[in-house]
């Protein structure tokens, strides 16, 4: 099979022929239909972030595809089934898995990090983690459900506990931020999108934002939000990973409000403990998505409650995967998600 091989940080991916894997007991061989191009992969390629499996290896953790082979003991699947593979695989037996927090599994395994991923014609996957895709859900475009949509779903529904009628502010309108906007809107919230790029704010409106704020034009964004919401947001989401925007998101919540940190940063963030205590305000983190939530997300996509096709702004064959990453590096504000179609 053809695969894009990761050789180490600072090096382009190399597309070449490698042996097609064979499914073992409990495994599926999936013919990859599409795999999303994610900033996480860019961290491995450009920023020296190490993968758990040493190179050479295959990146890619947002795949959809068609079952091409079954290992011994697999039930409930057959060749030709359309499937989605979650970005992260869980063990099912650690403490966090047992209490329903599989997204922070103590033994989690990620495609394109711990094991070979899906920038290839085929990928192996455990049957226990694989999800059926209905025929009326677009196969290639639905690959991004695996991360770009599932991560904000968990943030909005489980960690933010957003309810219909809530006033929500989303800081950052990149690929994950846009989906935070559309999922919050889908559950009935009034969403304010915040960014410094006008084109991204226009996209946010198309994905359900009630109002937008260009942070570059505001001296005190907290005052603006509190005026627009009548006292502050019920829930804010920081989807950038910047200490200053985490502080800004926290400053915009009402008494009893909640800030959800979705963006990653290795830097420390200073927040006023007095407000957290005296105003009963919350700051919570959010990582990935629980396996139990994927069927709900797929149903939202199937019924059109959330947009999937509209998220895809670029398609690249495997041979042009480095061009796809060049586009991601460019920071083009009109780029939401590219997919690799082997």
Secondary structure by P-SEA (a helix, b strand, c coil): cccccccccccccccccccbbbbccccccccccbbbbcaaaaaaccccccccccccbbbbcccccccccccccccccccccccccccccccccccccccccccccccccccccccccccccbbbbbcccbbbbccccccccccccccccaaaaaaccccccccccbbbbbccccaaaaaaaaaaaaaccbbbbbcccaaaaaaaaaacccccccccccccaaaaaaaaacccccbbbbccccaaaaaaaaaaccccbbbbbcccccbbbbcccccccccbbbbbbbccccccaaaaaaaaaaaccccccccccccccccaaaaaaaaaaaccccccbbbbcc
